[in-house]
Amino acid sequence: DAGRVVEYGTRFTRPVVVPYETGADLEVSGVVTAVDPETSRVTVELTATAEGEKVLGRAIAVARLD
């Protein structure tokens, strides 16, 4: 649920060119790196790749669990 995201930050390390005719494939994955039971929040480190190349650097999201 996108409404649970309370914080998000990233920087683009490489542009993603999206051809009009074919579009582009973007693969996004995430790993929970911290859980704070006191605040009911998790920190997720995200990785995004396009054509096998990493396109985001230092992508972090914090989300509420409740």
VOSEVEX-53358 format. One record per atom (N, C-alpha, C, O, CB): residue number from 1; atom name; z, y, x. Coordinates in nm, 3 decimals. Glycine has a CB too. Layout:
N
seq = NUM, atom = CA, w = Z, v = Y, u = X $
...
This chain:
66
seq = 1, atom = N, w = 0.000, v = -0.118, u = 0.085 $
seq = 1, atom = CA, w = 0.000, v = 0.000, u = 0.000 $
seq = 1, atom = C, w = 0.000, v = 0.124, u = 0.089 $
seq = 1, atom = O, w = 0.095, v = 0.147, u = 0.164 $
seq = 1, atom = CB, w = 0.123, v = 0.000, u = -0.096 $
seq = 2, atom = N, w = -0.104, v = 0.202, u = 0.083 $
seq = 2, atom = CA, w = -0.117, v = 0.322, u = 0.167 $
seq = 2, atom = C, w = -0.004, v = 0.422, u = 0.142 $
seq = 2, atom = O, w = 0.026, v = 0.502, u = 0.230 $
seq = 2, atom = CB, w = -0.251, v = 0.388, u = 0.143 $
seq = 3, atom = N, w = 0.058, v = 0.420, u = 0.025 $
seq = 3, atom = CA, w = 0.167, v = 0.510, u = -0.007 $
seq = 3, atom = C, w = 0.292, v = 0.483, u = 0.074 $
seq = 3, atom = O, w = 0.382, v = 0.567, u = 0.080 $
seq = 3, atom = CB, w = 0.198, v = 0.502, u = -0.152 $
seq = 4, atom = N, w = 0.299, v = 0.368, u = 0.136 $
seq = 4, atom = CA, w = 0.416, v = 0.333, u = 0.218 $
seq = 4, atom = C, w = 0.407, v = 0.387, u = 0.361 $
seq = 4, atom = O, w = 0.506, v = 0.389, u = 0.433 $
seq = 4, atom = CB, w = 0.432, v = 0.182, u = 0.223 $
seq = 5, atom = N, w = 0.289, v = 0.431, u = 0.401 $
seq = 5, atom = CA, w = 0.272, v = 0.485, u = 0.536 $
seq = 5, atom = C, w = 0.336, v = 0.624, u = 0.541 $
seq = 5, atom = O, w = 0.298, v = 0.714, u = 0.467 $
seq = 5, atom = CB, w = 0.120, v = 0.493, u = 0.576 $
seq = 6, atom = N, w = 0.435, v = 0.638, u = 0.630 $
seq = 6, atom = CA, w = 0.507, v = 0.765, u = 0.640 $
seq = 6, atom = C, w = 0.468, v = 0.843, u = 0.766 $
seq = 6, atom = O, w = 0.499, v = 0.962, u = 0.778 $
seq = 6, atom = CB, w = 0.657, v = 0.740, u = 0.640 $
seq = 7, atom = N, w = 0.402, v = 0.777, u = 0.857 $
seq = 7, atom = CA, w = 0.363, v = 0.841, u = 0.983 $
seq = 7, atom = C, w = 0.242, v = 0.766, u = 1.038 $
seq = 7, atom = O, w = 0.234, v = 0.644, u = 1.027 $
seq = 7, atom = CB, w = 0.480, v = 0.841, u = 1.085 $
seq = 8, atom = N, w = 0.148, v = 0.839, u = 1.096 $
seq = 8, atom = CA, w = 0.032, v = 0.777, u = 1.157 $
seq = 8, atom = C, w = -0.021, v = 0.870, u = 1.265 $
seq = 8, atom = O, w = -0.027, v = 0.991, u = 1.246 $
seq = 8, atom = CB, w = -0.079, v = 0.745, u = 1.051 $
seq = 9, atom = N, w = -0.058, v = 0.814, u = 1.377 $
seq = 9, atom = CA, w = -0.115, v = 0.895, u = 1.483 $
seq = 9, atom = C, w = -0.207, v = 0.812, u = 1.569 $
seq = 9, atom = O, w = -0.182, v = 0.694, u = 1.594 $
seq = 9, atom = CB, w = -0.006, v = 0.957, u = 1.568 $
seq = 10, atom = N, w = -0.316, v = 0.874, u = 1.615 $
seq = 10, atom = CA, w = -0.410, v = 0.807, u = 1.703 $
seq = 10, atom = C, w = -0.497, v = 0.910, u = 1.774 $
seq = 10, atom = O, w = -0.490, v = 1.029, u = 1.745 $
seq = 10, atom = CB, w = -0.498, v = 0.707, u = 1.624 $
seq = 11, atom = N, w = -0.576, v = 0.862, u = 1.865 $
seq = 11, atom = CA, w = -0.680, v = 0.945, u = 1.924 $
seq = 11, atom = C, w = -0.802, v = 0.856, u = 1.943 $
seq = 11, atom = O, w = -0.791, v = 0.739, u = 1.979 $
seq = 11, atom = CB, w = -0.634, v = 1.010, u = 2.061 $
seq = 12, atom = N, w = -0.917, v = 0.913, u = 1.918 $
seq = 12, atom = CA, w = -1.041, v = 0.840, u = 1.936 $
seq = 12, atom = C, w = -1.076, v = 0.836, u = 2.083 $
seq = 12, atom = O, w = -1.075, v = 0.939, u = 2.151 $
seq = 12, atom = CB, w = -1.155, v = 0.903, u = 1.853 $
seq = 13, atom = N, w = -1.107, v = 0.717, u = 2.134 $
seq = 13, atom = CA, w = -1.144, v = 0.702, u = 2.274 $
seq = 13, atom = C, w = -1.294, v = 0.689, u = 2.292 $
seq = 13, atom = O, w = -1.347, v = 0.706, u = 2.402 $
seq = 13, atom = CB, w = -1.075, v = 0.581, u = 2.333 $
seq = 14, atom = N, w = -1.363, v = 0.660, u = 2.183 $
seq = 14, atom = CA, w = -1.508, v = 0.640, u = 2.189 $
seq = 14, atom = C, w = -1.564, v = 0.666, u = 2.049 $
seq = 14, atom = O, w = -1.505, v = 0.623, u = 1.950 $
seq = 14, atom = CB, w = -1.545, v = 0.494, u = 2.239 $
seq = 15, atom = N, w = -1.677, v = 0.737, u = 2.040 $
seq = 15, atom = CA, w = -1.735, v = 0.760, u = 1.908 $
seq = 15, atom = C, w = -1.794, v = 0.632, u = 1.849 $
seq = 15, atom = O, w = -1.840, v = 0.544, u = 1.922 $
seq = 15, atom = CB, w = -1.844, v = 0.869, u = 1.917 $
seq = 16, atom = N, w = -1.792, v = 0.622, u = 1.717 $
seq = 16, atom = CA, w = -1.855, v = 0.510, u = 1.648 $
seq = 16, atom = C, w = -1.980, v = 0.566, u = 1.580 $
seq = 16, atom = O, w = -1.970, v = 0.644, u = 1.485 $
seq = 16, atom = CB, w = -1.757, v = 0.442, u = 1.544 $
seq = 17, atom = N, w = -2.096, v = 0.524, u = 1.627 $
seq = 17, atom = CA, w = -2.222, v = 0.567, u = 1.568 $
seq = 17, atom = C, w = -2.252, v = 0.473, u = 1.453 $
seq = 17, atom = O, w = -2.254, v = 0.351, u = 1.469 $
seq = 17, atom = CB, w = -2.338, v = 0.568, u = 1.674 $
seq = 18, atom = N, w = -2.277, v = 0.531, u = 1.336 $
seq = 18, atom = CA, w = -2.303, v = 0.451, u = 1.216 $
seq = 18, atom = C, w = -2.449, v = 0.474, u = 1.173 $
seq = 18, atom = O, w = -2.481, v = 0.576, u = 1.114 $
seq = 18, atom = CB, w = -2.204, v = 0.488, u = 1.100 $
seq = 19, atom = N, w = -2.536, v = 0.378, u = 1.204 $
seq = 19, atom = CA, w = -2.676, v = 0.391, u = 1.162 $
seq = 19, atom = C, w = -2.688, v = 0.390, u = 1.010 $
seq = 19, atom = O, w = -2.624, v = 0.310, u = 0.942 $
seq = 19, atom = CB, w = -2.761, v = 0.278, u = 1.222 $
seq = 20, atom = N, w = -2.771, v = 0.478, u = 0.957 $
seq = 20, atom = CA, w = -2.788, v = 0.490, u = 0.813 $
seq = 20, atom = C, w = -2.837, v = 0.359, u = 0.750 $
seq = 20, atom = O, w = -2.789, v = 0.319, u = 0.645 $
seq = 20, atom = CB, w = -2.887, v = 0.603, u = 0.782 $
seq = 21, atom = N, w = -2.932, v = 0.294, u = 0.814 $
seq = 21, atom = CA, w = -2.994, v = 0.174, u = 0.756 $
seq = 21, atom = C, w = -2.904, v = 0.052, u = 0.758 $
seq = 21, atom = O, w = -2.906, v = -0.027, u = 0.663 $
seq = 21, atom = CB, w = -3.121, v = 0.143, u = 0.830 $
seq = 22, atom = N, w = -2.826, v = 0.034, u = 0.863 $
seq = 22, atom = CA, w = -2.751, v = -0.091, u = 0.880 $
seq = 22, atom = C, w = -2.600, v = -0.077, u = 0.868 $
seq = 22, atom = O, w = -2.530, v = -0.177, u = 0.851 $
seq = 22, atom = CB, w = -2.784, v = -0.151, u = 1.012 $
seq = 23, atom = N, w = -2.549, v = 0.044, u = 0.877 $
seq = 23, atom = CA, w = -2.403, v = 0.062, u = 0.876 $
seq = 23, atom = C, w = -2.344, v = 0.018, u = 1.009 $
seq = 23, atom = O, w = -2.415, v = 0.001, u = 1.108 $
seq = 23, atom = CB, w = -2.340, v = -0.017, u = 0.760 $
seq = 24, atom = N, w = -2.214, v = -0.001, u = 1.010 $
seq = 24, atom = CA, w = -2.146, v = -0.043, u = 1.132 $
seq = 24, atom = C, w = -2.031, v = -0.136, u = 1.097 $
seq = 24, atom = O, w = -1.973, v = -0.126, u = 0.989 $
seq = 24, atom = CB, w = -2.093, v = 0.081, u = 1.211 $
seq = 25, atom = N, w = -2.000, v = -0.227, u = 1.187 $
seq = 25, atom = CA, w = -1.885, v = -0.316, u = 1.170 $
seq = 25, atom = C, w = -1.771, v = -0.263, u = 1.254 $
seq = 25, atom = O, w = -1.786, v = -0.236, u = 1.373 $
seq = 25, atom = CB, w = -1.920, v = -0.462, u = 1.209 $
seq = 26, atom = N, w = -1.657, v = -0.248, u = 1.190 $
seq = 26, atom = CA, w = -1.536, v = -0.201, u = 1.257 $
seq = 26, atom = C, w = -1.427, v = -0.305, u = 1.233 $
seq = 26, atom = O, w = -1.398, v = -0.339, u = 1.118 $
seq = 26, atom = CB, w = -1.492, v = -0.059, u = 1.206 $
seq = 27, atom = N, w = -1.369, v = -0.355, u = 1.339 $
seq = 27, atom = CA, w = -1.263, v = -0.455, u = 1.327 $
seq = 27, atom = C, w = -1.129, v = -0.389, u = 1.357 $
seq = 27, atom = O, w = -1.110, v = -0.328, u = 1.463 $
seq = 27, atom = CB, w = -1.288, v = -0.576, u = 1.423 $
seq = 28, atom = N, w = -1.035, v = -0.401, u = 1.263 $
seq = 28, atom = CA, w = -0.903, v = -0.340, u = 1.278 $
seq = 28, atom = C, w = -0.798, v = -0.450, u = 1.267 $
seq = 28, atom = O, w = -0.803, v = -0.534, u = 1.177 $
seq = 28, atom = CB, w = -0.879, v = -0.228, u = 1.171 $
seq = 29, atom = N, w = -0.703, v = -0.449, u = 1.361 $
seq = 29, atom = CA, w = -0.593, v = -0.545, u = 1.356 $
seq = 29, atom = C, w = -0.464, v = -0.470, u = 1.389 $
seq = 29, atom = O, w = -0.467, v = -0.360, u = 1.445 $
seq = 29, atom = CB, w = -0.616, v = -0.665, u = 1.454 $
seq = 30, atom = N, w = -0.353, v = -0.532, u = 1.356 $
seq = 30, atom = CA, w = -0.225, v = -0.467, u = 1.382 $
seq = 30, atom = C, w = -0.118, v = -0.568, u = 1.419 $
seq = 30, atom = O, w = -0.122, v = -0.684, u = 1.379 $
seq = 30, atom = CB, w = -0.181, v = -0.388, u = 1.263 $
seq = 31, atom = N, w = -0.021, v = -0.520, u = 1.497 $
seq = 31, atom = CA, w = 0.093, v = -0.602, u = 1.539 $
seq = 31, atom = C, w = 0.219, v = -0.520, u = 1.514 $
seq = 31, atom = O, w = 0.229, v = -0.405, u = 1.555 $
seq = 31, atom = CB, w = 0.081, v = -0.643, u = 1.691 $
seq = 32, atom = N, w = 0.315, v = -0.581, u = 1.445 $
seq = 32, atom = CA, w = 0.443, v = -0.515, u = 1.424 $
seq = 32, atom = C, w = 0.518, v = -0.513, u = 1.557 $
seq = 32, atom = O, w = 0.545, v = -0.618, u = 1.616 $
seq = 32, atom = CB, w = 0.528, v = -0.587, u = 1.311 $
seq = 33, atom = N, w = 0.552, v = -0.393, u = 1.603 $
seq = 33, atom = CA, w = 0.620, v = -0.380, u = 1.731 $
seq = 33, atom = C, w = 0.767, v = -0.345, u = 1.716 $
seq = 33, atom = O, w = 0.843, v = -0.356, u = 1.813 $
seq = 33, atom = CB, w = 0.551, v = -0.276, u = 1.815 $
seq = 34, atom = N, w = 0.809, v = -0.302, u = 1.597 $
seq = 34, atom = CA, w = 0.950, v = -0.269, u = 1.575 $
seq = 34, atom = C, w = 0.982, v = -0.277, u = 1.427 $
seq = 34, atom = O, w = 0.901, v = -0.243, u = 1.342 $
seq = 34, atom = CB, w = 0.983, v = -0.129, u = 1.630 $
seq = 35, atom = N, w = 1.103, v = -0.323, u = 1.398 $
seq = 35, atom = CA, w = 1.155, v = -0.328, u = 1.262 $
seq = 35, atom = C, w = 1.292, v = -0.260, u = 1.264 $
seq = 35, atom = O, w = 1.378, v = -0.295, u = 1.344 $
seq = 35, atom = CB, w = 1.165, v = -0.476, u = 1.208 $
seq = 36, atom = N, w = 1.310, v = -0.162, u = 1.175 $
seq = 36, atom = CA, w = 1.438, v = -0.092, u = 1.167 $
seq = 36, atom = C, w = 1.500, v = -0.121, u = 1.031 $
seq = 36, atom = O, w = 1.465, v = -0.057, u = 0.932 $
seq = 36, atom = CB, w = 1.419, v = 0.062, u = 1.189 $
seq = 37, atom = N, w = 1.593, v = -0.217, u = 1.026 $
seq = 37, atom = CA, w = 1.653, v = -0.254, u = 0.898 $
seq = 37, atom = C, w = 1.737, v = -0.141, u = 0.837 $
seq = 37, atom = O, w = 1.756, v = -0.136, u = 0.715 $
seq = 37, atom = CB, w = 1.739, v = -0.378, u = 0.915 $
seq = 38, atom = N, w = 1.785, v = -0.051, u = 0.920 $
seq = 38, atom = CA, w = 1.867, v = 0.060, u = 0.870 $
seq = 38, atom = C, w = 1.785, v = 0.158, u = 0.785 $
seq = 38, atom = O, w = 1.833, v = 0.208, u = 0.684 $
seq = 38, atom = CB, w = 1.932, v = 0.135, u = 0.987 $
seq = 39, atom = N, w = 1.662, v = 0.185, u = 0.828 $
seq = 39, atom = CA, w = 1.576, v = 0.278, u = 0.754 $
seq = 39, atom = C, w = 1.469, v = 0.205, u = 0.670 $
seq = 39, atom = O, w = 1.392, v = 0.269, u = 0.599 $
seq = 39, atom = CB, w = 1.508, v = 0.374, u = 0.851 $
seq = 40, atom = N, w = 1.465, v = 0.072, u = 0.679 $
seq = 40, atom = CA, w = 1.364, v = -0.009, u = 0.610 $
seq = 40, atom = C, w = 1.223, v = 0.033, u = 0.648 $
seq = 40, atom = O, w = 1.136, v = 0.047, u = 0.562 $
seq = 40, atom = CB, w = 1.381, v = 0.000, u = 0.459 $
seq = 41, atom = N, w = 1.201, v = 0.052, u = 0.778 $
seq = 41, atom = CA, w = 1.069, v = 0.090, u = 0.827 $
seq = 41, atom = C, w = 1.023, v = -0.003, u = 0.938 $
seq = 41, atom = O, w = 1.103, v = -0.059, u = 1.013 $
seq = 41, atom = CB, w = 1.071, v = 0.234, u = 0.878 $
seq = 42, atom = N, w = 0.891, v = -0.018, u = 0.946 $
seq = 42, atom = CA, w = 0.831, v = -0.096, u = 1.054 $
seq = 42, atom = C, w = 0.733, v = -0.008, u = 1.129 $
seq = 42, atom = O, w = 0.672, v = 0.083, u = 1.073 $
seq = 42, atom = CB, w = 0.760, v = -0.224, u = 0.998 $
seq = 43, atom = N, w = 0.718, v = -0.037, u = 1.257 $
seq = 43, atom = CA, w = 0.618, v = 0.031, u = 1.340 $
seq = 43, atom = C, w = 0.509, v = -0.071, u = 1.371 $
seq = 43, atom = O, w = 0.538, v = -0.183, u = 1.414 $
seq = 43, atom = CB, w = 0.680, v = 0.090, u = 1.471 $
seq = 44, atom = N, w = 0.384, v = -0.031, u = 1.347 $
seq = 44, atom = CA, w = 0.270, v = -0.120, u = 1.368 $
seq = 44, atom = C, w = 0.176, v = -0.056, u = 1.470 $
seq = 44, atom = O, w = 0.135, v = 0.059, u = 1.455 $
seq = 44, atom = CB, w = 0.195, v = -0.148, u = 1.234 $
seq = 45, atom = N, w = 0.142, v = -0.132, u = 1.573 $
seq = 45, atom = CA, w = 0.044, v = -0.087, u = 1.672 $
seq = 45, atom = C, w = -0.092, v = -0.139, u = 1.628 $
seq = 45, atom = O, w = -0.109, v = -0.260, u = 1.611 $
seq = 45, atom = CB, w = 0.081, v = -0.136, u = 1.818 $
seq = 46, atom = N, w = -0.187, v = -0.049, u = 1.609 $
seq = 46, atom = CA, w = -0.319, v = -0.085, u = 1.559 $
seq = 46, atom = C, w = -0.422, v = -0.088, u = 1.670 $
seq = 46, atom = O, w = -0.414, v = -0.013, u = 1.767 $
seq = 46, atom = CB, w = -0.363, v = 0.012, u = 1.450 $
seq = 47, atom = N, w = -0.519, v = -0.177, u = 1.655 $
seq = 47, atom = CA, w = -0.633, v = -0.186, u = 1.746 $
seq = 47, atom = C, w = -0.759, v = -0.181, u = 1.661 $
seq = 47, atom = O, w = -0.770, v = -0.254, u = 1.562 $
seq = 47, atom = CB, w = -0.627, v = -0.316, u = 1.834 $
seq = 48, atom = N, w = -0.854, v = -0.097, u = 1.700 $
seq = 48, atom = CA, w = -0.982, v = -0.089, u = 1.629 $
seq = 48, atom = C, w = -1.095, v = -0.102, u = 1.731 $
seq = 48, atom = O, w = -1.095, v = -0.035, u = 1.834 $
seq = 48, atom = CB, w = -0.994, v = 0.046, u = 1.548 $
seq = 49, atom = N, w = -1.190, v = -0.190, u = 1.699 $
seq = 49, atom = CA, w = -1.304, v = -0.209, u = 1.788 $
seq = 49, atom = C, w = -1.434, v = -0.201, u = 1.708 $
seq = 49, atom = O, w = -1.440, v = -0.238, u = 1.590 $
seq = 49, atom = CB, w = -1.294, v = -0.345, u = 1.861 $
seq = 50, atom = N, w = -1.536, v = -0.151, u = 1.773 $
seq = 50, atom = CA, w = -1.671, v = -0.148, u = 1.717 $
seq = 50, atom = C, w = -1.765, v = -0.200, u = 1.824 $
seq = 50, atom = O, w = -1.766, v = -0.152, u = 1.937 $
seq = 50, atom = CB, w = -1.712, v = -0.002, u = 1.671 $
seq = 51, atom = N, w = -1.845, v = -0.299, u = 1.787 $
seq = 51, atom = CA, w = -1.937, v = -0.363, u = 1.881 $
seq = 51, atom = C, w = -1.865, v = -0.411, u = 2.007 $
seq = 51, atom = O, w = -1.919, v = -0.402, u = 2.117 $
seq = 51, atom = CB, w = -2.049, v = -0.267, u = 1.919 $
seq = 52, atom = N, w = -1.743, v = -0.461, u = 1.990 $
seq = 52, atom = CA, w = -1.667, v = -0.516, u = 2.101 $
seq = 52, atom = C, w = -1.597, v = -0.414, u = 2.188 $
seq = 52, atom = O, w = -1.530, v = -0.451, u = 2.284 $
seq = 52, atom = CB, w = -1.755, v = -0.597, u = 2.184 $
seq = 53, atom = N, w = -1.611, v = -0.285, u = 2.158 $
seq = 53, atom = CA, w = -1.551, v = -0.178, u = 2.237 $
seq = 53, atom = C, w = -1.433, v = -0.117, u = 2.161 $
seq = 53, atom = O, w = -1.443, v = -0.090, u = 2.042 $
seq = 53, atom = CB, w = -1.655, v = -0.070, u = 2.271 $
seq = 54, atom = N, w = -1.323, v = -0.096, u = 2.230 $
seq = 54, atom = CA, w = -1.207, v = -0.032, u = 2.170 $
seq = 54, atom = C, w = -1.240, v = 0.114, u = 2.138 $
seq = 54, atom = O, w = -1.291, v = 0.185, u = 2.225 $
seq = 54, atom = CB, w = -1.082, v = -0.042, u = 2.264 $
seq = 55, atom = N, w = -1.213, v = 0.158, u = 2.015 $
seq = 55, atom = CA, w = -1.250, v = 0.294, u = 1.975 $
seq = 55, atom = C, w = -1.131, v = 0.384, u = 1.943 $
seq = 55, atom = O, w = -1.148, v = 0.504, u = 1.924 $
seq = 55, atom = CB, w = -1.340, v = 0.288, u = 1.855 $
seq = 56, atom = N, w = -1.012, v = 0.328, u = 1.937 $
seq = 56, atom = CA, w = -0.891, v = 0.407, u = 1.915 $
seq = 56, atom = C, w = -0.794, v = 0.383, u = 2.028 $
seq = 56, atom = O, w = -0.785, v = 0.273, u = 2.081 $
seq = 56, atom = CB, w = -0.826, v = 0.373, u = 1.779 $
seq = 57, atom = N, w = -0.722, v = 0.487, u = 2.066 $
seq = 57, atom = CA, w = -0.618, v = 0.474, u = 2.167 $
seq = 57, atom = C, w = -0.485, v = 0.517, u = 2.108 $
seq = 57, atom = O, w = -0.478, v = 0.613, u = 2.031 $
seq = 57, atom = CB, w = -0.651, v = 0.558, u = 2.292 $
seq = 58, atom = N, w = -0.382, v = 0.446, u = 2.143 $
seq = 58, atom = CA, w = -0.247, v = 0.480, u = 2.099 $
seq = 58, atom = C, w = -0.238, v = 0.499, u = 1.948 $
seq = 58, atom = O, w = -0.185, v = 0.600, u = 1.901 $
seq = 58, atom = CB, w = -0.200, v = 0.605, u = 2.168 $
seq = 59, atom = N, w = -0.288, v = 0.403, u = 1.873 $
seq = 59, atom = CA, w = -0.286, v = 0.408, u = 1.727 $
seq = 59, atom = C, w = -0.157, v = 0.342, u = 1.677 $
seq = 59, atom = O, w = -0.136, v = 0.222, u = 1.694 $
seq = 59, atom = CB, w = -0.412, v = 0.338, u = 1.665 $
seq = 60, atom = N, w = -0.071, v = 0.423, u = 1.617 $
seq = 60, atom = CA, w = 0.059, v = 0.377, u = 1.570 $
seq = 60, atom = C, w = 0.077, v = 0.419, u = 1.425 $
seq = 60, atom = O, w = 0.046, v = 0.533, u = 1.389 $
seq = 60, atom = CB, w = 0.175, v = 0.432, u = 1.659 $
seq = 61, atom = N, w = 0.128, v = 0.328, u = 1.343 $
seq = 61, atom = CA, w = 0.161, v = 0.360, u = 1.204 $
seq = 61, atom = C, w = 0.304, v = 0.318, u = 1.177 $
seq = 61, atom = O, w = 0.349, v = 0.215, u = 1.226 $
seq = 61, atom = CB, w = 0.064, v = 0.290, u = 1.105 $
seq = 62, atom = N, w = 0.376, v = 0.398, u = 1.100 $
seq = 62, atom = CA, w = 0.511, v = 0.366, u = 1.057 $
seq = 62, atom = C, w = 0.507, v = 0.357, u = 0.904 $
seq = 62, atom = O, w = 0.457, v = 0.447, u = 0.837 $
seq = 62, atom = CB, w = 0.616, v = 0.474, u = 1.106 $
seq = 63, atom = N, w = 0.561, v = 0.247, u = 0.851 $
seq = 63, atom = CA, w = 0.557, v = 0.226, u = 0.706 $
seq = 63, atom = C, w = 0.694, v = 0.187, u = 0.652 $
seq = 63, atom = O, w = 0.775, v = 0.124, u = 0.720 $
seq = 63, atom = CB, w = 0.455, v = 0.118, u = 0.672 $
seq = 64, atom = N, w = 0.717, v = 0.226, u = 0.525 $
seq = 64, atom = CA, w = 0.841, v = 0.188, u = 0.454 $
seq = 64, atom = C, w = 0.825, v = 0.045, u = 0.403 $
seq = 64, atom = O, w = 0.716, v = 0.006, u = 0.362 $
seq = 64, atom = CB, w = 0.873, v = 0.287, u = 0.335 $
seq = 65, atom = N, w = 0.931, v = -0.031, u = 0.405 $
seq = 65, atom = CA, w = 0.929, v = -0.167, u = 0.352 $
seq = 65, atom = C, w = 0.967, v = -0.172, u = 0.204 $
seq = 65, atom = O, w = 0.924, v = -0.263, u = 0.132 $
seq = 65, atom = CB, w = 1.023, v = -0.255, u = 0.432 $
seq = 66, atom = N, w = 1.046, v = -0.077, u = 0.158 $
seq = 66, atom = CA, w = 1.091, v = -0.083, u = 0.017 $
seq = 66, atom = C, w = 1.010, v = 0.005, u = -0.073 $
seq = 66, atom = O, w = 1.036, v = 0.010, u = -0.193 $
seq = 66, atom = CB, w = 1.235, v = -0.043, u = 0.006 $
